[in-house]
Amino acid sequence: MEVHMVVTKSGKKLAEVIQKAIADSVMTMAEYEEIMSAASQDGVIDNHEKALLRELNAMIANKTITFGKSP
């Protein structure tokens, strides 16, 4: 059984914000807040957005992305 995820406009925007924030492997609190704001901007966190946030949280948990000041 194949499951297809619907990619939404808000999900695409969230992906762009995340990519920008993690480009240097360091995330500032301002970038994190921007990501959370983008995720909840339309009032709904859809499955695509949930998947993006899970992936981001996994990168934070395994230290691929760290918090701090951007270099």
N, C-alpha and C positions, 0 to 999 in steps of 0.2 A: 504494500500500500504506500503510495507516494503522497507526501504532504507538501503542498505548495504554500509558501508564505506570500501574502499580499504585501507588496512594497508600496507604502503610502508616501504622499508628498511630505508629510511631517516626518516620516521615517528617513527619507532621503536627506532632509535638512538636519536631522539629528546625527546621521552618519557623517555629514560634512563637518558639523561642529566637533564631533568626537575626533575625526581624523586630524583636524587642525590642532586640537588640544594635545594629542599624543604624538605629534610629529617629532618632537624633541625628546620623547620618553619621560618627560617631567610635566606633571599637571599641577597648575596652581589652583588655589581655592576658587579664584575668579573663574577659571576655565571650567572647574567642576560645577559651579553654580550656573554657568551658562548652559552646560549640558543638561542639568536637571530642569532648567527653565524651558529649554527647547523640547525636552521630553514631555512636559506637561502643558505646553503652550495651547494645544487645542482641547485640553480638558480630558483627553483619552490617551492612555498609553497602550497602543495596539501591540499585537504579537511581534511585529517587526521591531518596534522600539524596545520591547521587553528583551528580545534576543540581543540587540545592540548593547543594552545596559548590562545584561548578564555577561557578555563578552568583555566589556569594559571592567566590570567588577572582578572578573577572573584575572585580567591583566594586572589590576591593582593588587589582588591577593597574592599572585605569584611574583610580584615585584618587577614585572616587565615595565610597568609604569609606576613611577614614584611621585610623591607629593613634594613640592618645594617651589623654589623660585626658578623660573626658566633661566637657562644660562645666557 
